[in-house]
Amino acid sequence: MASLNRFIYNLSRAGSIVKLAALSLPCNVKDKDVRLVSIYEGFYLSVVVADTREINLYCIKNDTVSLSHVLSEVDTGGVMDIHTIDNVILVHNQSMSRSKLYDLQLASPDPQLCSPALPPTQLSGPDGASVSHSPNRVAFL
């Protein structure tokens, strides 16, 4: 597995290709730690920073890419995935069988730092016992 320090992304918008310049990151990342997500009509690169238990969101506007938000308190240990539904970010951790929900537009003392909007949600069966995330329902990284 090669680590990336800089990478280039191509996006398809309405049939045209937009080429972005290289993005220098303060840490090494793997391909599986980077995702393109659409939130509130904007495009973001999400980069998992396992050492700090954070996910950095880089906003893509025109030809520029800049750090816009940091998702804190992320369960980075083990297999995880990120989904967006109705402009809300869901961070799933298969190993811990739980998900955290983030909303970039919730008020915060630090507008760049985004904490979970609700307490972590853990899957449980009818008896209340923890149930693991099914790898068939969620595409884990």
Disulfide bonds with the S-S distance in Angstrom:
none
